[in-house]
Amino acid sequence: MDVHVAEKEHDALRLELPRGEETLLIPLVEALQKEEKVLEARYFLGHPYLDRPTLYLRTRGEKPQQVLKRVLKDLTDLYADLLTDFEKKADKVKA
């Protein structure tokens, strides 16, 4: 995935994602907003043909890159578990 770092400060990070990848932003922002160190987490979609979806993250006491990595790892684990559970149950269902 081609992620562009548009802004990077000691407590803020703004990333631009490829068009068509905005679905990822909803669960990501929801998970980021639950983090204690996160002051602000939001996304912007902009114009569908002209702008890239953007994630903005501002933290307190921890680098935003570290918080983002941790939350992405947690989401990866969550969805991997979901996929495993689905595969087990799907094998039991006969078409």
Phi and psi in radians as a Rosetta constraint file:
Dihedral C 1 N 2 CA 2 C 2 CIRCULARHARMONIC -1.530 0.35
Dihedral N 2 CA 2 C 2 N 3 CIRCULARHARMONIC 1.650 0.35
Dihedral C 2 N 3 CA 3 C 3 CIRCULARHARMONIC -1.768 0.35
Dihedral N 3 CA 3 C 3 N 4 CIRCULARHARMONIC 2.276 0.35
Dihedral C 3 N 4 CA 4 C 4 CIRCULARHARMONIC -1.916 0.35
Dihedral N 4 CA 4 C 4 N 5 CIRCULARHARMONIC 2.199 0.35
Dihedral C 4 N 5 CA 5 C 5 CIRCULARHARMONIC -1.434 0.35
Dihedral N 5 CA 5 C 5 N 6 CIRCULARHARMONIC 1.879 0.35
Dihedral C 5 N 6 CA 6 C 6 CIRCULARHARMONIC -1.520 0.35
Dihedral N 6 CA 6 C 6 N 7 CIRCULARHARMONIC -0.510 0.35
Dihedral C 6 N 7 CA 7 C 7 CIRCULARHARMONIC -2.667 0.35
Dihedral N 7 CA 7 C 7 N 8 CIRCULARHARMONIC 2.356 0.35
Dihedral C 7 N 8 CA 8 C 8 CIRCULARHARMONIC -2.489 0.35
Dihedral N 8 CA 8 C 8 N 9 CIRCULARHARMONIC 2.072 0.35
Dihedral C 8 N 9 CA 9 C 9 CIRCULARHARMONIC -2.224 0.35
Dihedral N 9 CA 9 C 9 N 10 CIRCULARHARMONIC 3.118 0.35
Dihedral C 9 N 10 CA 10 C 10 CIRCULARHARMONIC -1.155 0.35
Dihedral N 10 CA 10 C 10 N 11 CIRCULARHARMONIC -0.430 0.35
Dihedral C 10 N 11 CA 11 C 11 CIRCULARHARMONIC -2.228 0.35
Dihedral N 11 CA 11 C 11 N 12 CIRCULARHARMONIC 0.148 0.35
Dihedral C 11 N 12 CA 12 C 12 CIRCULARHARMONIC -2.486 0.35
Dihedral N 12 CA 12 C 12 N 13 CIRCULARHARMONIC 2.623 0.35
Dihedral C 12 N 13 CA 13 C 13 CIRCULARHARMONIC -2.569 0.35
Dihedral N 13 CA 13 C 13 N 14 CIRCULARHARMONIC 2.327 0.35
Dihedral C 13 N 14 CA 14 C 14 CIRCULARHARMONIC -2.221 0.35
Dihedral N 14 CA 14 C 14 N 15 CIRCULARHARMONIC 2.099 0.35
Dihedral C 14 N 15 CA 15 C 15 CIRCULARHARMONIC -2.030 0.35
Dihedral N 15 CA 15 C 15 N 16 CIRCULARHARMONIC 2.466 0.35
Dihedral C 15 N 16 CA 16 C 16 CIRCULARHARMONIC -1.882 0.35
Dihedral N 16 CA 16 C 16 N 17 CIRCULARHARMONIC 2.248 0.35
Dihedral C 16 N 17 CA 17 C 17 CIRCULARHARMONIC -1.805 0.35
Dihedral N 17 CA 17 C 17 N 18 CIRCULARHARMONIC 2.832 0.35
Dihedral C 17 N 18 CA 18 C 18 CIRCULARHARMONIC -1.131 0.35
Dihedral N 18 CA 18 C 18 N 19 CIRCULARHARMONIC 2.638 0.35
Dihedral C 18 N 19 CA 19 C 19 CIRCULARHARMONIC -1.051 0.35
Dihedral N 19 CA 19 C 19 N 20 CIRCULARHARMONIC 2.500 0.35
Dihedral C 19 N 20 CA 20 C 20 CIRCULARHARMONIC 1.596 0.35
Dihedral N 20 CA 20 C 20 N 21 CIRCULARHARMONIC -0.091 0.35
Dihedral C 20 N 21 CA 21 C 21 CIRCULARHARMONIC -1.844 0.35
Dihedral N 21 CA 21 C 21 N 22 CIRCULARHARMONIC 0.259 0.35
Dihedral C 21 N 22 CA 22 C 22 CIRCULARHARMONIC -1.206 0.35
Dihedral N 22 CA 22 C 22 N 23 CIRCULARHARMONIC -0.321 0.35
Dihedral C 22 N 23 CA 23 C 23 CIRCULARHARMONIC -1.081 0.35
Dihedral N 23 CA 23 C 23 N 24 CIRCULARHARMONIC -0.552 0.35
Dihedral C 23 N 24 CA 24 C 24 CIRCULARHARMONIC -1.113 0.35
Dihedral N 24 CA 24 C 24 N 25 CIRCULARHARMONIC -0.515 0.35
Dihedral C 24 N 25 CA 25 C 25 CIRCULARHARMONIC -1.187 0.35
Dihedral N 25 CA 25 C 25 N 26 CIRCULARHARMONIC -0.574 0.35
Dihedral C 25 N 26 CA 26 C 26 CIRCULARHARMONIC -1.101 0.35
Dihedral N 26 CA 26 C 26 N 27 CIRCULARHARMONIC -0.998 0.35
Dihedral C 26 N 27 CA 27 C 27 CIRCULARHARMONIC -1.165 0.35
Dihedral N 27 CA 27 C 27 N 28 CIRCULARHARMONIC -0.525 0.35
Dihedral C 27 N 28 CA 28 C 28 CIRCULARHARMONIC -1.146 0.35
Dihedral N 28 CA 28 C 28 N 29 CIRCULARHARMONIC -0.847 0.35
Dihedral C 28 N 29 CA 29 C 29 CIRCULARHARMONIC -1.140 0.35
Dihedral N 29 CA 29 C 29 N 30 CIRCULARHARMONIC -0.696 0.35
Dihedral C 29 N 30 CA 30 C 30 CIRCULARHARMONIC -1.060 0.35
Dihedral N 30 CA 30 C 30 N 31 CIRCULARHARMONIC -0.743 0.35
Dihedral C 30 N 31 CA 31 C 31 CIRCULARHARMONIC -1.194 0.35
Dihedral N 31 CA 31 C 31 N 32 CIRCULARHARMONIC -0.698 0.35
Dihedral C 31 N 32 CA 32 C 32 CIRCULARHARMONIC -1.116 0.35
Dihedral N 32 CA 32 C 32 N 33 CIRCULARHARMONIC -0.681 0.35
Dihedral C 32 N 33 CA 33 C 33 CIRCULARHARMONIC -1.165 0.35
Dihedral N 33 CA 33 C 33 N 34 CIRCULARHARMONIC -0.338 0.35
Dihedral C 33 N 34 CA 34 C 34 CIRCULARHARMONIC -1.444 0.35
Dihedral N 34 CA 34 C 34 N 35 CIRCULARHARMONIC -0.224 0.35
Dihedral C 34 N 35 CA 35 C 35 CIRCULARHARMONIC -1.314 0.35
Dihedral N 35 CA 35 C 35 N 36 CIRCULARHARMONIC 2.420 0.35
Dihedral C 35 N 36 CA 36 C 36 CIRCULARHARMONIC -1.132 0.35
Dihedral N 36 CA 36 C 36 N 37 CIRCULARHARMONIC -0.658 0.35
Dihedral C 36 N 37 CA 37 C 37 CIRCULARHARMONIC -1.405 0.35
Dihedral N 37 CA 37 C 37 N 38 CIRCULARHARMONIC -0.126 0.35
Dihedral C 37 N 38 CA 38 C 38 CIRCULARHARMONIC -1.539 0.35
Dihedral N 38 CA 38 C 38 N 39 CIRCULARHARMONIC 2.146 0.35
Dihedral C 38 N 39 CA 39 C 39 CIRCULARHARMONIC -1.546 0.35
Dihedral N 39 CA 39 C 39 N 40 CIRCULARHARMONIC -0.644 0.35
Dihedral C 39 N 40 CA 40 C 40 CIRCULARHARMONIC -2.646 0.35
Dihedral N 40 CA 40 C 40 N 41 CIRCULARHARMONIC 2.304 0.35
Dihedral C 40 N 41 CA 41 C 41 CIRCULARHARMONIC -2.485 0.35
Dihedral N 41 CA 41 C 41 N 42 CIRCULARHARMONIC 2.127 0.35
Dihedral C 41 N 42 CA 42 C 42 CIRCULARHARMONIC -2.701 0.35
Dihedral N 42 CA 42 C 42 N 43 CIRCULARHARMONIC 2.909 0.35
Dihedral C 42 N 43 CA 43 C 43 CIRCULARHARMONIC -2.328 0.35
Dihedral N 43 CA 43 C 43 N 44 CIRCULARHARMONIC 2.732 0.35
Dihedral C 43 N 44 CA 44 C 44 CIRCULARHARMONIC -2.230 0.35
Dihedral N 44 CA 44 C 44 N 45 CIRCULARHARMONIC 2.367 0.35
Dihedral C 44 N 45 CA 45 C 45 CIRCULARHARMONIC -1.706 0.35
Dihedral N 45 CA 45 C 45 N 46 CIRCULARHARMONIC -0.615 0.35
Dihedral C 45 N 46 CA 46 C 46 CIRCULARHARMONIC 1.154 0.35
Dihedral N 46 CA 46 C 46 N 47 CIRCULARHARMONIC -2.757 0.35
Dihedral C 46 N 47 CA 47 C 47 CIRCULARHARMONIC -1.316 0.35
Dihedral N 47 CA 47 C 47 N 48 CIRCULARHARMONIC 2.317 0.35
Dihedral C 47 N 48 CA 48 C 48 CIRCULARHARMONIC -1.118 0.35
Dihedral N 48 CA 48 C 48 N 49 CIRCULARHARMONIC -0.437 0.35
Dihedral C 48 N 49 CA 49 C 49 CIRCULARHARMONIC -1.817 0.35
Dihedral N 49 CA 49 C 49 N 50 CIRCULARHARMONIC -0.324 0.35
Dihedral C 49 N 50 CA 50 C 50 CIRCULARHARMONIC -1.873 0.35
Dihedral N 50 CA 50 C 50 N 51 CIRCULARHARMONIC -0.543 0.35
Dihedral C 50 N 51 CA 51 C 51 CIRCULARHARMONIC -1.936 0.35
Dihedral N 51 CA 51 C 51 N 52 CIRCULARHARMONIC 2.650 0.35
Dihedral C 51 N 52 CA 52 C 52 CIRCULARHARMONIC -1.633 0.35
Dihedral N 52 CA 52 C 52 N 53 CIRCULARHARMONIC 2.544 0.35
Dihedral C 52 N 53 CA 53 C 53 CIRCULARHARMONIC -1.044 0.35
Dihedral N 53 CA 53 C 53 N 54 CIRCULARHARMONIC 2.431 0.35
Dihedral C 53 N 54 CA 54 C 54 CIRCULARHARMONIC -2.195 0.35
Dihedral N 54 CA 54 C 54 N 55 CIRCULARHARMONIC 2.394 0.35
Dihedral C 54 N 55 CA 55 C 55 CIRCULARHARMONIC -1.915 0.35
Dihedral N 55 CA 55 C 55 N 56 CIRCULARHARMONIC 2.272 0.35
Dihedral C 55 N 56 CA 56 C 56 CIRCULARHARMONIC -2.061 0.35
Dihedral N 56 CA 56 C 56 N 57 CIRCULARHARMONIC 2.282 0.35
Dihedral C 56 N 57 CA 57 C 57 CIRCULARHARMONIC -2.364 0.35
Dihedral N 57 CA 57 C 57 N 58 CIRCULARHARMONIC 2.245 0.35
Dihedral C 57 N 58 CA 58 C 58 CIRCULARHARMONIC -2.236 0.35
Dihedral N 58 CA 58 C 58 N 59 CIRCULARHARMONIC 2.303 0.35
Dihedral C 58 N 59 CA 59 C 59 CIRCULARHARMONIC -2.184 0.35
Dihedral N 59 CA 59 C 59 N 60 CIRCULARHARMONIC 2.991 0.35
Dihedral C 59 N 60 CA 60 C 60 CIRCULARHARMONIC -2.330 0.35
Dihedral N 60 CA 60 C 60 N 61 CIRCULARHARMONIC 2.145 0.35
Dihedral C 60 N 61 CA 61 C 61 CIRCULARHARMONIC 1.476 0.35
Dihedral N 61 CA 61 C 61 N 62 CIRCULARHARMONIC -0.066 0.35
Dihedral C 61 N 62 CA 62 C 62 CIRCULARHARMONIC -2.631 0.35
Dihedral N 62 CA 62 C 62 N 63 CIRCULARHARMONIC 2.527 0.35
Dihedral C 62 N 63 CA 63 C 63 CIRCULARHARMONIC -1.110 0.35
Dihedral N 63 CA 63 C 63 N 64 CIRCULARHARMONIC 2.419 0.35
Dihedral C 63 N 64 CA 64 C 64 CIRCULARHARMONIC -1.069 0.35
Dihedral N 64 CA 64 C 64 N 65 CIRCULARHARMONIC -0.551 0.35
Dihedral C 64 N 65 CA 65 C 65 CIRCULARHARMONIC -1.096 0.35
Dihedral N 65 CA 65 C 65 N 66 CIRCULARHARMONIC -0.691 0.35
Dihedral C 65 N 66 CA 66 C 66 CIRCULARHARMONIC -1.172 0.35
Dihedral N 66 CA 66 C 66 N 67 CIRCULARHARMONIC -0.745 0.35
Dihedral C 66 N 67 CA 67 C 67 CIRCULARHARMONIC -1.108 0.35
Dihedral N 67 CA 67 C 67 N 68 CIRCULARHARMONIC -0.780 0.35
Dihedral C 67 N 68 CA 68 C 68 CIRCULARHARMONIC -1.074 0.35
Dihedral N 68 CA 68 C 68 N 69 CIRCULARHARMONIC -0.776 0.35
Dihedral C 68 N 69 CA 69 C 69 CIRCULARHARMONIC -1.058 0.35
Dihedral N 69 CA 69 C 69 N 70 CIRCULARHARMONIC -0.768 0.35
Dihedral C 69 N 70 CA 70 C 70 CIRCULARHARMONIC -1.110 0.35
Dihedral N 70 CA 70 C 70 N 71 CIRCULARHARMONIC -0.793 0.35
Dihedral C 70 N 71 CA 71 C 71 CIRCULARHARMONIC -1.178 0.35
Dihedral N 71 CA 71 C 71 N 72 CIRCULARHARMONIC -0.703 0.35
Dihedral C 71 N 72 CA 72 C 72 CIRCULARHARMONIC -1.090 0.35
Dihedral N 72 CA 72 C 72 N 73 CIRCULARHARMONIC -0.681 0.35
Dihedral C 72 N 73 CA 73 C 73 CIRCULARHARMONIC -1.118 0.35
Dihedral N 73 CA 73 C 73 N 74 CIRCULARHARMONIC -0.776 0.35
Dihedral C 73 N 74 CA 74 C 74 CIRCULARHARMONIC -1.054 0.35
Dihedral N 74 CA 74 C 74 N 75 CIRCULARHARMONIC -0.744 0.35
Dihedral C 74 N 75 CA 75 C 75 CIRCULARHARMONIC -1.165 0.35
Dihedral N 75 CA 75 C 75 N 76 CIRCULARHARMONIC -0.677 0.35
Dihedral C 75 N 76 CA 76 C 76 CIRCULARHARMONIC -1.056 0.35
Dihedral N 76 CA 76 C 76 N 77 CIRCULARHARMONIC -0.790 0.35
Dihedral C 76 N 77 CA 77 C 77 CIRCULARHARMONIC -1.111 0.35
Dihedral N 77 CA 77 C 77 N 78 CIRCULARHARMONIC -0.750 0.35
Dihedral C 77 N 78 CA 78 C 78 CIRCULARHARMONIC -1.053 0.35
Dihedral N 78 CA 78 C 78 N 79 CIRCULARHARMONIC -0.847 0.35
Dihedral C 78 N 79 CA 79 C 79 CIRCULARHARMONIC -1.284 0.35
Dihedral N 79 CA 79 C 79 N 80 CIRCULARHARMONIC -0.492 0.35
Dihedral C 79 N 80 CA 80 C 80 CIRCULARHARMONIC -1.159 0.35
Dihedral N 80 CA 80 C 80 N 81 CIRCULARHARMONIC -0.735 0.35
Dihedral C 80 N 81 CA 81 C 81 CIRCULARHARMONIC -1.104 0.35
Dihedral N 81 CA 81 C 81 N 82 CIRCULARHARMONIC -0.714 0.35
Dihedral C 81 N 82 CA 82 C 82 CIRCULARHARMONIC -1.096 0.35
Dihedral N 82 CA 82 C 82 N 83 CIRCULARHARMONIC -0.753 0.35
Dihedral C 82 N 83 CA 83 C 83 CIRCULARHARMONIC -1.102 0.35
Dihedral N 83 CA 83 C 83 N 84 CIRCULARHARMONIC -0.744 0.35
Dihedral C 83 N 84 CA 84 C 84 CIRCULARHARMONIC -1.075 0.35
Dihedral N 84 CA 84 C 84 N 85 CIRCULARHARMONIC -0.803 0.35
Dihedral C 84 N 85 CA 85 C 85 CIRCULARHARMONIC -1.082 0.35
Dihedral N 85 CA 85 C 85 N 86 CIRCULARHARMONIC -0.736 0.35
Dihedral C 85 N 86 CA 86 C 86 CIRCULARHARMONIC -1.106 0.35
Dihedral N 86 CA 86 C 86 N 87 CIRCULARHARMONIC -0.777 0.35
Dihedral C 86 N 87 CA 87 C 87 CIRCULARHARMONIC -1.080 0.35
Dihedral N 87 CA 87 C 87 N 88 CIRCULARHARMONIC -0.696 0.35
Dihedral C 87 N 88 CA 88 C 88 CIRCULARHARMONIC -1.105 0.35
Dihedral N 88 CA 88 C 88 N 89 CIRCULARHARMONIC -0.781 0.35
Dihedral C 88 N 89 CA 89 C 89 CIRCULARHARMONIC -1.314 0.35
Dihedral N 89 CA 89 C 89 N 90 CIRCULARHARMONIC -0.566 0.35
Dihedral C 89 N 90 CA 90 C 90 CIRCULARHARMONIC -1.189 0.35
Dihedral N 90 CA 90 C 90 N 91 CIRCULARHARMONIC -0.558 0.35
Dihedral C 90 N 91 CA 91 C 91 CIRCULARHARMONIC -1.186 0.35
Dihedral N 91 CA 91 C 91 N 92 CIRCULARHARMONIC -0.478 0.35
Dihedral C 91 N 92 CA 92 C 92 CIRCULARHARMONIC -1.384 0.35
Dihedral N 92 CA 92 C 92 N 93 CIRCULARHARMONIC -0.408 0.35
Dihedral C 92 N 93 CA 93 C 93 CIRCULARHARMONIC -1.499 0.35
Dihedral N 93 CA 93 C 93 N 94 CIRCULARHARMONIC 2.288 0.35
Dihedral C 93 N 94 CA 94 C 94 CIRCULARHARMONIC -1.712 0.35
Dihedral N 94 CA 94 C 94 N 95 CIRCULARHARMONIC 2.371 0.35
